[in-house]
Amino acid sequence: MKYYSLAKEHRDAGWYLHPLTGNLHQISPKDLGRFQTDVVPNKVLDALEYCQSPYSLRAPNFEQSFVLDEAQDNSLNVFYRRIILLRKINYWLVNRYASLEVPLFEDSLQAFYGLATQNRSALTDRQGCLNRTLAVAKSSVEFKKSGVLFIGADLPQTKLHAWIIEDNYQPDPWDRDWINYLPIAAYAYK
């Protein structure tokens, strides 16, 4: 996955997410252009439009049920645990690991359901939004085609949140907080 800086101005300050550390930085608004990605792919721009107009998103079939086989369950568990371990070491490294895709699920909705069966949803794993989205991005076939992982900030409070927009819907049925965050970084496959 490639990092795209969507650095924004908010309340007379510029804000961006550092691609190596994952830290949120405040800068002078006049320097904002230095921290923004010059060329952003259309799939990121399209997903960004959905972030700005969340009610235009298609509603995924949240009533659909998925059955995980033992191999999917074990692999997803390994991915999640490795992501936690690598995040303790280095933010850039965990993103590289998540970029090594291992297709387990057709789409991100199935992957989020898989995590929920492991008691790892937005309802039960409040601090794990980045962990969940990285595990989903790594394991979803559709994410590579149409998915974008966003990291947003609740400014000026500097709280961060991660979510996915995939194929014109937000696939995490338990995450309703994402609409409160200003997207400042995106990760997507070319």
N, CA and C of each residue as an Amber inpcrd file, in Angstrom:
protein
   570
   0.8470000  -1.1770000   0.0000000   0.0000000   0.0000000   0.0000000
   0.8870000   1.2320000   0.0000000   0.4090000   2.2240000  -0.6560000
   1.1480000   3.4730000  -0.7430000   0.4880000   4.5310000   0.1410000
   1.3300000   5.3480000   0.7630000   0.8750000   6.4360000   1.6260000
   0.5990000   7.6770000   0.7820000  -0.5430000   8.3180000   1.0570000
  -0.8950000   9.5910000   0.4160000  -1.2250000  10.5900000   1.5140000
  -0.5020000  11.6920000   1.5390000  -0.7550000  12.7240000   2.5400000
  -1.8930000  13.6300000   2.0810000  -2.9040000  13.7490000   2.9210000
  -4.0400000  14.6250000   2.6520000  -4.0170000  15.8030000   3.6260000
  -2.8220000  16.2590000   3.9590000  -2.6310000  17.3060000   4.9640000
  -3.6600000  18.4170000   4.7970000  -4.2070000  18.8590000   5.9160000
  -5.2990000  19.8350000   5.9060000  -5.0030000  21.0140000   6.8200000
  -5.6960000  22.1070000   6.5240000  -5.6760000  23.2640000   7.4120000
  -6.9370000  23.2210000   8.2620000  -6.7620000  23.4530000   9.5490000
  -7.8930000  23.4860000  10.4710000  -7.5850000  24.4930000  11.5660000
  -8.4520000  25.4820000  11.7190000  -8.3130000  26.5190000  12.7440000
  -6.9340000  27.1710000  12.7270000  -6.5670000  27.6710000  11.5740000
  -5.3230000  28.4240000  11.3900000  -4.0610000  27.6140000  11.6720000
  -4.1340000  26.3050000  11.4940000  -2.9480000  25.4570000  11.6390000
  -3.0050000  24.3740000  10.5650000  -1.8330000  23.9470000  10.1200000
  -1.7590000  22.8320000   9.1900000  -1.5160000  21.5420000   9.9580000
  -2.0530000  20.4410000   9.4470000  -1.9340000  19.1440000  10.1280000
  -1.5930000  18.0710000   9.1090000  -0.6570000  17.1910000   9.4730000
  -0.3380000  16.0580000   8.6000000   0.1100000  14.8710000   9.4590000
   0.0030000  13.6950000   8.8840000   0.4280000  12.4540000   9.5340000
   1.7810000  12.0650000   8.9610000   2.7510000  11.8950000   9.8270000
   4.0890000  11.5340000   9.3750000   4.0900000  10.0760000   8.9120000
   4.5670000   9.7950000   7.6920000   4.4840000   8.4410000   7.1370000
   5.4080000   7.4160000   7.7980000   6.4360000   7.8620000   8.4950000
   7.3590000   6.9210000   9.1330000   7.0100000   6.6450000  10.5910000
   6.5080000   7.6610000  11.2750000   6.2310000   7.4930000  12.7080000
   4.7440000   7.3180000  13.0100000   3.8840000   7.7830000  12.1060000
   2.4490000   7.7450000  12.3670000   1.9920000   8.8260000  13.3220000
   2.8670000   9.7810000  13.6280000   2.5320000  10.8700000  14.5350000
   1.8390000  11.9980000  13.7820000   0.9220000  12.6480000  14.4610000
   0.2370000  13.8150000  13.9200000   1.0780000  15.0460000  14.2190000
   1.3180000  15.8550000  13.1820000   2.1390000  17.0550000  13.3540000
   1.3490000  18.2970000  12.9890000   1.5720000  19.3470000  13.7730000
   0.9840000  20.6490000  13.4990000   2.0600000  21.5270000  12.8810000
   1.6970000  22.2070000  11.7890000   2.6410000  23.0670000  11.0870000
   1.9590000  24.3850000  10.7390000   2.7320000  25.2990000  10.2060000
   2.1800000  26.5610000   9.7350000   1.3600000  26.2950000   8.4700000
   0.1920000  26.9080000   8.3370000  -0.6210000  26.6920000   7.1350000
   0.1030000  27.0550000   5.8410000   1.0290000  28.0110000   5.8940000
   1.7460000  28.3970000   4.6810000   2.6960000  27.2960000   4.2020000
   3.0620000  26.3550000   5.0740000   3.9400000  25.2380000   4.7110000
   3.1720000  23.9790000   4.3290000   1.8610000  24.0460000   4.3350000
   1.0270000  22.8670000   4.1190000   1.3040000  22.1650000   2.7960000
   1.5360000  22.9270000   1.7370000   1.7790000  22.3430000   0.4190000
   2.9720000  21.4070000   0.3770000   3.9600000  21.6490000   1.2200000
   5.1460000  20.7790000   1.2660000   4.8140000  19.3900000   1.8010000
   3.7200000  19.2700000   2.5190000   3.3780000  17.9990000   3.1690000
   2.2050000  17.2810000   2.5140000   1.7000000  17.8160000   1.4260000
   0.5920000  17.1840000   0.7170000   1.1170000  16.3970000  -0.4760000
   0.5340000  15.2320000  -0.7190000   0.8990000  14.4370000  -1.8830000
   0.4240000  15.1610000  -3.1340000   1.3060000  15.3040000  -4.1030000
   0.9870000  16.0460000  -5.3250000  -0.0370000  15.3330000  -6.1980000
   0.1610000  14.0420000  -6.4330000  -0.7240000  13.2870000  -7.3150000
  -1.3990000  12.1840000  -6.4970000  -2.6960000  12.3110000  -6.3660000
  -3.4870000  11.3340000  -5.6050000  -4.3430000  10.5580000  -6.6040000
  -4.3200000   9.2180000  -6.5480000  -5.0930000   8.4290000  -7.5180000
  -6.5960000   8.6640000  -7.4070000  -7.2780000   8.3970000  -8.5010000
  -8.7270000   8.6090000  -8.5450000  -9.4740000   7.8040000  -7.4970000
  -9.0400000   6.5710000  -7.2110000  -9.7940000   5.7860000  -6.2250000
  -9.7100000   6.4080000  -4.8330000  -8.5930000   7.0710000  -4.5270000
  -8.4850000   7.7770000  -3.2450000  -9.3660000   9.0200000  -3.2650000
  -9.3450000   9.7500000  -4.3660000 -10.1880000  10.9490000  -4.4810000
 -11.6730000  10.5940000  -4.4080000 -12.0700000   9.4970000  -5.0710000
 -13.4680000   9.0560000  -5.0110000 -13.8600000   8.6750000  -3.5900000
 -12.9980000   7.9310000  -2.8990000 -13.2870000   7.5320000  -1.5150000
 -13.3310000   8.7550000  -0.6010000 -12.4950000   9.7320000  -0.8840000
 -12.4920000  10.9710000  -0.1040000 -13.8050000  11.7220000  -0.2660000
 -14.3770000  11.6940000  -1.4640000 -15.6980000  12.2980000  -1.6880000
 -16.7560000  11.6320000  -0.8040000 -16.6730000  10.3150000  -0.6710000
 -17.6220000   9.6040000   0.2010000 -17.4130000   9.9880000   1.6670000
 -16.1740000  10.2480000   2.0520000 -15.9260000  10.6960000   3.4310000
 -16.5650000  12.0580000   3.6790000 -16.5610000  12.9030000   2.6550000
 -17.1420000  14.2300000   2.7940000 -18.6640000  14.2110000   2.6920000
 -19.2010000  13.1690000   2.0630000 -20.6580000  13.0090000   1.9250000
 -21.0440000  11.5830000   2.3180000 -20.9540000  11.2490000   3.6050000
 -21.1560000   9.8530000   4.0190000 -22.5380000   9.2950000   3.6930000
 -23.5330000  10.1560000   3.5430000 -24.8780000   9.6520000   3.2530000
 -25.0390000   9.2370000   1.7950000 -24.0230000   9.5020000   0.9810000
 -24.0670000   9.0420000  -0.4050000 -23.4930000   7.6290000  -0.5570000
 -22.9560000   7.0880000   0.5190000 -22.4200000   5.7260000   0.4890000
 -23.5300000   4.7030000   0.3170000 -23.1970000   3.6400000  -0.3840000
 -24.1140000   2.5080000  -0.5070000 -24.0890000   1.7500000   0.8230000
 -25.2380000   1.2810000   1.2320000 -25.3050000   0.5060000   2.4750000
 -24.9270000  -0.9430000   2.1900000 -23.9000000  -1.4750000   2.8590000
 -23.5680000  -2.8810000   2.6550000 -24.6170000  -3.7820000   3.2890000
 -24.6360000  -5.0160000   2.8960000 -25.5950000  -5.9740000   3.4310000
 -25.0980000  -6.4750000   4.7800000 -25.4230000  -5.7360000   5.8320000
 -24.9740000  -6.0990000   7.1690000 -25.7290000  -7.3030000   7.7280000
 -26.8250000  -7.6910000   7.0880000 -27.6000000  -8.8390000   7.5390000
 -26.9870000 -10.1540000   7.0510000 -26.1190000 -10.0610000   6.0650000
 -25.4860000 -11.2520000   5.5140000 -24.6020000 -11.8900000   6.5810000
 -24.5730000 -13.1990000   6.6300000 -23.7060000 -13.8700000   7.5930000
 -22.5980000 -14.5960000   6.8460000 -21.4710000 -14.7290000   7.5000000
 -20.3120000 -15.3540000   6.9120000 -19.8360000 -16.4670000   7.8290000
 -19.4000000 -17.5360000   7.2330000 -18.8680000 -18.6560000   7.9960000
 -17.3690000 -18.7260000   7.7210000 -16.5840000 -18.6100000   8.7640000
 -15.1400000 -18.7020000   8.6290000 -14.7100000 -20.1410000   8.8160000
 -13.8090000 -20.5820000   7.9590000 -13.2450000 -21.8990000   8.2160000
 -12.0740000 -21.7200000   9.1880000 -11.5670000 -22.8000000   9.6880000
 -10.5270000 -22.7470000  10.7130000  -9.2500000 -22.0810000  10.1980000
  -8.9020000 -22.3350000   8.9470000  -7.6930000 -21.7370000   8.3730000
  -7.8100000 -20.2150000   8.2850000  -8.9650000 -19.7070000   7.8540000
  -9.1770000 -18.2560000   7.7960000  -9.0840000 -17.6480000   9.1900000
  -9.7350000 -18.2890000  10.1420000  -9.7480000 -17.7970000  11.5160000
  -8.3280000 -17.7450000  12.0860000  -7.5660000 -18.8030000  11.8940000
  -6.1930000 -18.8530000  12.4110000  -5.3090000 -17.8110000  11.7320000
  -5.4010000 -17.7060000  10.4110000  -4.5780000 -16.7330000   9.6830000
  -4.9000000 -15.3030000  10.0980000  -6.1780000 -14.9870000  10.2180000
  -6.5790000 -13.6420000  10.6290000  -6.0670000 -13.3290000  12.0320000
  -6.1230000 -14.2980000  12.9170000  -5.6070000 -14.1310000  14.2700000
  -4.1020000 -13.8610000  14.2500000  -3.3640000 -14.6000000  13.4220000
  -1.9170000 -14.3950000  13.2930000  -1.6330000 -12.9940000  12.7530000
  -2.3610000 -12.5750000  11.7060000  -2.1760000 -11.2290000  11.1470000
  -2.3500000 -10.1750000  12.2300000  -3.4450000 -10.2900000  12.9800000
  -3.7700000  -9.2800000  13.9910000  -2.6880000  -9.2170000  15.0670000
  -2.2600000 -10.3680000  15.5390000  -1.2230000 -10.4010000  16.5880000
   0.1030000  -9.8270000  16.0840000   0.4600000 -10.1410000  14.8330000
   1.6970000  -9.5950000  14.2720000   1.5990000  -8.0920000  14.0940000
   0.4490000  -7.6150000  13.7020000   0.2570000  -6.1700000  13.5460000
   0.4440000  -5.4660000  14.8860000  -0.1080000  -6.0180000  15.9380000
   0.0830000  -5.4280000  17.2770000   1.5640000  -5.4040000  17.6420000
   2.2500000  -6.5140000  17.4150000   3.6740000  -6.5980000  17.7290000
   4.4830000  -5.5940000  16.9070000   4.2500000  -5.5430000  15.6060000
   5.0100000  -4.6480000  14.7430000   4.7220000  -3.1790000  15.0270000
   3.5030000  -2.8600000  15.4340000   3.1860000  -1.4570000  15.7780000
   3.9940000  -0.9930000  16.9680000   4.3030000  -1.9070000  17.8790000
   5.1380000  -1.5490000  19.0350000   6.5640000  -1.2370000  18.6080000
   6.9830000  -1.8370000  17.4850000   8.3460000  -1.6440000  17.0040000
   8.4400000  -0.3980000  16.1210000   7.5470000  -0.3220000  15.0910000
   7.6840000   0.7580000  14.1310000   6.4130000   0.8800000  13.2810000
   5.9110000   2.0900000  13.1470000   4.7060000   2.3530000  12.3610000
   4.9140000   2.0340000  10.8820000   6.0300000   2.4580000  10.3140000
   6.3010000   2.2040000   8.8990000   6.3730000   0.6990000   8.6350000
   7.0100000  -0.0240000   9.5350000   7.1690000  -1.4680000   9.3740000
   5.8200000  -2.1850000   9.3810000   4.9050000  -1.7880000  10.2510000
   3.5930000  -2.4370000  10.3000000   2.8150000  -2.1740000   9.0160000
   2.9910000  -1.0140000   8.4210000   2.3350000  -0.7280000   7.1450000
   2.9220000  -1.5670000   6.0110000   4.2300000  -1.7930000   6.0540000
   4.8500000  -2.6750000   5.0450000   4.3140000  -4.1010000   5.1970000
   4.1990000  -4.5740000   6.4280000   3.6630000  -5.9190000   6.6690000
   2.2360000  -6.0340000   6.1360000   1.4190000  -5.0410000   6.4260000
   0.0210000  -5.0760000   5.9600000  -0.0560000  -5.0120000   4.4360000
   0.9440000  -4.4420000   3.8100000   0.9580000  -4.3410000   2.3470000
   1.2340000  -5.6700000   1.6590000   1.7730000  -6.6110000   2.3840000
   2.0120000  -7.9460000   1.8330000   0.7060000  -8.7180000   1.9260000
  -0.1080000  -8.5520000   0.9150000  -1.4630000  -9.0890000   0.9630000
  -1.4850000 -10.6210000   0.9640000  -2.4190000 -11.1410000   1.7250000
  -2.6960000 -12.5770000   1.7660000  -4.2140000 -12.7080000   1.6740000
  -4.7390000 -12.9670000   0.4770000  -6.1960000 -12.9720000   0.2970000
  -6.8770000 -14.1190000   1.0550000  -7.6730000 -13.7200000   2.0380000
  -8.4670000 -14.6810000   2.8190000  -9.9610000 -14.4950000   2.5870000
 -10.3570000 -13.2580000   2.2700000 -11.7630000 -12.9100000   2.1690000
 -12.0360000 -12.2120000   0.8450000 -13.2610000 -12.3350000   0.3520000
 -13.6410000 -11.6600000  -0.8890000 -13.6090000 -10.1490000  -0.7430000
 -14.0810000  -9.6620000   0.4010000 -14.1390000  -8.2190000   0.6060000
 -13.8940000  -7.8720000   2.0650000 -13.8320000  -6.5860000   2.3440000
 -13.5360000  -6.1130000   3.6930000 -14.6660000  -6.3880000   4.6800000
 -15.8980000  -6.4050000   4.1980000 -17.0200000  -6.7130000   5.0840000
 -16.8440000  -8.1030000   5.7040000 -16.4650000  -9.0780000   4.8950000
 -16.2310000 -10.4280000   5.4160000 -15.0700000 -10.4350000   6.4100000
 -14.0230000  -9.6730000   6.1180000 -12.8740000  -9.6180000   7.0210000
 -13.2530000  -8.9790000   8.3620000 -14.0570000  -7.9110000   8.3210000
 -14.4940000  -7.2950000   9.5810000 -15.3690000  -8.2630000  10.3820000
 -16.2150000  -9.0250000   9.7040000 -17.0060000 -10.0380000  10.4050000
 -16.0980000 -11.0960000  11.0190000 -15.0450000 -11.4790000  10.2830000
 -14.0900000 -12.4390000  10.8260000 -13.4400000 -11.9280000  12.1020000
 -13.0510000 -10.6650000  12.1130000 -12.4760000 -10.0720000  13.3220000
 -13.4920000 -10.0310000  14.4570000 -14.7360000  -9.7500000  14.1180000
 -15.7740000  -9.6880000  15.1490000 -15.9690000 -11.0460000  15.8170000
 -15.8250000 -12.1370000  15.0600000 -15.9550000 -13.4690000  15.6690000
 -14.8170000 -13.7340000  16.6470000 -13.7270000 -12.9740000  16.5130000
 -12.5990000 -13.0840000  17.4360000 -12.6810000 -12.0330000  18.5480000
 -13.8420000 -11.4120000  18.6680000 -14.0850000 -10.3720000  19.6780000
 -13.1950000  -9.1450000  19.4390000 -13.0130000  -8.8080000  18.1520000
 -12.2060000  -7.6540000  17.7630000 -13.0280000  -6.7710000  16.8300000
 -13.9740000  -6.0720000  17.3930000 -14.7800000  -5.1350000  16.6120000
 -14.6900000  -3.7650000  17.2760000 -15.2620000  -2.7670000  16.6440000
 -15.2510000  -1.4200000  17.2220000 -15.9900000  -1.3910000  18.5650000
 -16.8580000  -2.3520000  18.8000000 -17.5870000  -2.4100000  20.0690000
 -16.7440000  -2.9790000  21.2020000 -15.8210000  -3.8670000  20.8830000
 -15.0730000  -4.5710000  21.9280000 -13.5850000  -4.2430000  21.9520000
 -13.0810000  -3.6090000  20.9120000 -11.6560000  -3.3320000  20.7690000
 -11.4920000  -1.8530000  20.4450000 -11.8290000  -1.0060000  21.3920000
 -11.9190000   0.4430000  21.1680000 -10.6300000   1.0870000  20.6630000
  -9.4700000   0.5990000  21.0700000  -8.2110000   1.2200000  20.6840000
  -7.5880000   0.5770000  19.4480000  -8.2670000  -0.4010000  18.8610000
  -7.6500000  -1.1710000  17.7960000  -8.0830000  -0.8240000  16.3920000
  -8.5420000   0.3870000  16.1160000  -9.0460000   0.7060000  14.7770000
  -7.9710000   0.5390000  13.7070000  -6.7580000   0.9820000  13.9750000
  -5.6950000   0.8130000  12.9850000  -5.3250000  -0.6630000  12.8400000
  -5.2720000  -1.3730000  13.9450000  -4.9720000  -2.8070000  13.8930000
  -6.0000000  -3.5410000  13.0250000  -7.2610000  -3.2440000  13.2540000
  -8.3350000  -3.9040000  12.4920000  -8.2650000  -3.5510000  11.0040000
  -8.1070000  -2.2800000  10.6970000  -8.1080000  -1.8830000   9.2850000
  -6.8860000  -2.4260000   8.5480000  -5.7470000  -2.4980000   9.2040000
  -4.5700000  -3.0780000   8.5630000  -4.7590000  -4.5740000   8.3130000
  -5.3350000  -5.2900000   9.2870000  -5.5910000  -6.7220000   9.1060000
  -6.5910000  -6.9560000   7.9710000  -7.5880000  -6.1010000   7.8870000
  -8.5910000  -6.2210000   6.8230000  -7.9630000  -5.9100000   5.4640000
  -7.1800000  -4.8420000   5.3920000  -6.5300000  -4.4830000   4.1270000
  -5.6060000  -5.6040000   3.6500000  -4.9580000  -6.2660000   4.5610000
  -4.0450000  -7.3540000   4.2250000  -4.7880000  -8.5790000   3.6950000
  -6.0110000  -8.8040000   4.1660000  -6.6950000 -10.0690000   3.8980000
  -7.8620000  -9.9820000   2.9170000  -8.2260000  -8.7950000   2.4480000
  -9.3790000  -8.6260000   1.5620000  -8.9460000  -8.5120000   0.0970000
  -9.5360000  -9.3330000  -0.7500000  -9.2580000  -9.2750000  -2.1890000
  -9.7860000  -7.9620000  -2.7780000 -10.9920000  -7.5790000  -2.4120000
 -11.6080000  -6.3660000  -2.9630000 -10.8770000  -5.1030000  -2.5180000
 -10.2710000  -5.1200000  -1.3220000  -9.5600000  -3.9280000  -0.8550000
  -8.4690000  -3.5400000  -1.8400000  -7.7420000  -4.5060000  -2.3590000
  -6.6690000  -4.1840000  -3.3000000  -7.2210000  -3.4920000  -4.5390000
  -8.3950000  -3.8920000  -4.9820000  -8.9940000  -3.3140000  -6.1890000
  -9.5890000  -1.9320000  -5.9360000 -10.4000000  -1.8050000  -4.8790000
 -11.1780000  -0.5750000  -4.7180000 -11.0970000   0.0570000  -3.3310000
 -10.3350000  -0.5130000  -2.4250000 -10.3300000  -0.0250000  -1.0480000
  -9.3120000   1.0620000  -0.7720000  -9.6630000   1.9010000   0.1840000
  -8.7760000   2.9560000   0.6740000  -8.8660000   2.9680000   2.1910000
  -7.7240000   2.9050000   2.8350000  -7.6530000   3.0100000   4.2930000
  -7.3570000   4.4680000   4.6220000  -8.2230000   5.0720000   5.4100000
  -8.0360000   6.4640000   5.8200000  -7.6240000   6.5300000   7.2770000
  -6.8050000   7.5170000   7.5730000  -6.5230000   7.8880000   8.9550000
  -6.9620000   9.3330000   9.0810000  -7.8310000   9.5730000  10.0390000
  -8.3700000  10.9050000  10.2360000  -8.0670000  11.4170000  11.6310000
  -8.2120000  12.7060000  11.7820000  -7.9250000  13.3540000  13.0620000
  -9.1440000  14.1190000  13.5430000  -9.3550000  14.0900000  14.8420000
 -10.3590000  14.9110000  15.5030000  -9.6120000  16.1480000  15.9960000
  -9.6730000  17.1980000  15.1920000  -8.8780000  18.3850000  15.4810000
  -9.6930000  19.4470000  16.2010000  -9.0950000  20.1910000  17.0590000
  -7.6720000  20.2560000  17.3960000  -7.2660000  19.2970000  18.5140000
  -8.0960000  18.3450000  18.8550000  -7.8100000  17.4770000  19.9880000
  -6.7620000  16.4220000  19.6910000  -6.4340000  16.2080000  18.4480000
  -5.3830000  15.3140000  17.9550000  -5.6670000  13.8250000  18.1630000
  -6.8970000  13.4660000  18.3740000  -7.2460000  12.0490000  18.4490000
  -7.3260000  11.5080000  17.0220000  -6.7910000  10.3010000  16.7910000
  -6.7620000   9.6980000  15.4620000  -7.7140000   8.5080000  15.3730000
  -8.1610000   8.2220000  14.1590000  -9.0370000   7.0800000  13.9080000
  -8.7860000   6.5660000  12.4910000  -8.8840000   5.2440000  12.3090000
  -8.6810000   4.6300000  10.9950000  -9.9500000   3.9180000  10.5550000
 -10.2530000   3.9980000   9.2480000 -11.4050000   3.3080000   8.6830000
 -11.1370000   3.0210000   7.2150000 -12.0100000   2.2410000   6.6230000
 -11.8710000   1.8510000   5.2210000 -13.1110000   2.2730000   4.4490000
 -12.8910000   2.7550000   3.2400000 -13.9670000   2.9320000   2.2630000
 -13.6130000   1.9780000   1.1180000 -14.5570000   1.1110000   0.7740000
 -14.2940000   0.1110000  -0.2590000 -15.5150000  -0.0180000  -1.1570000
 -15.2900000   0.1430000  -2.4460000 -16.3620000  -0.0500000  -3.4210000
 -17.6220000   0.7280000  -3.0320000 -17.4740000   1.9660000  -2.7250000
 -18.5020000   2.9470000  -2.3390000 -19.3360000   2.5790000  -1.1130000
 -18.7310000   1.8730000  -0.1560000 -19.3720000   1.6890000   1.1530000
 -18.3060000   1.5970000   2.2350000 -18.7140000   1.7940000   3.4670000
 -17.8460000   1.6740000   4.6250000 -18.1580000   0.3130000   5.2380000
 -17.2360000  -0.6610000   5.1560000 -17.5720000  -2.0490000   5.4530000
 -17.5590000  -2.4730000   6.9160000 -17.2580000  -1.5980000   7.8410000
 -17.2430000  -2.0080000   9.2530000 -18.5880000  -1.6830000   9.8940000
 -19.4290000  -2.6980000  10.1220000 -20.7760000  -2.4360000  10.6490000
 -20.8000000  -1.8490000  12.0560000 -19.7130000  -1.9790000  12.7840000
 -19.6980000  -1.5270000  14.1760000 -19.0320000  -0.1690000  14.3470000
 -18.4350000   0.3830000  13.3050000 -17.7410000   1.6660000  13.3970000
 -18.6450000   2.7750000  12.8750000 -19.1460000   3.5710000  13.7700000
 -19.9600000   4.7230000  13.3850000 -19.2840000   6.0360000  13.7480000
 -18.0740000   5.9540000  14.3090000 -17.3480000   7.1640000  14.7040000
 -16.5690000   7.7960000  13.5620000 -16.3170000   7.0560000  12.5060000
 -15.4290000   7.5190000  11.4410000 -15.8760000   8.8420000  10.8230000
 -17.1660000   9.1160000  10.8090000 -17.6440000  10.3480000  10.1660000
 -17.2510000  11.6040000  10.9470000 -16.7620000  11.4390000  12.1800000
 -16.3630000  12.5770000  13.0050000 -14.9090000  13.0000000  12.7970000
 -14.1970000  12.3280000  11.9070000 -12.7700000  12.5710000  11.7370000
 -12.4610000  13.1560000  10.3620000 -11.5200000  14.0710000  10.3360000
 -11.0710000  14.7220000   9.1080000  -9.9510000  13.8770000   8.4940000
 -10.1480000  13.3250000   7.2970000  -9.1050000  12.4920000   6.6880000
  -7.8360000  13.2910000   6.4110000  -6.7090000  12.8230000   6.9620000
  -5.4400000  13.5090000   6.7420000  -4.3970000  12.6170000   6.0810000
  -4.6980000  11.3150000   5.9730000  -3.7860000  10.3900000   5.2880000
  -4.6030000   9.2500000   4.7050000  -4.0810000   8.6710000   3.6380000
  -4.7570000   7.5350000   3.0010000  -3.7020000   6.5230000   2.5860000
  -4.1020000   5.2630000   2.6050000  -3.2650000   4.1670000   2.1240000
  -4.0920000   3.3780000   1.1180000  -3.4920000   3.0910000  -0.0130000
  -4.2060000   2.3180000  -1.0540000  -3.1930000   1.6690000  -1.9760000
  -3.6320000   0.5860000  -2.6110000  -2.8280000  -0.0230000  -3.6560000
  -3.0500000   0.7870000  -4.9330000  -2.0530000   0.8370000  -5.7780000
  -2.1680000   1.5900000  -7.0220000  -3.1740000   0.9650000  -7.9480000
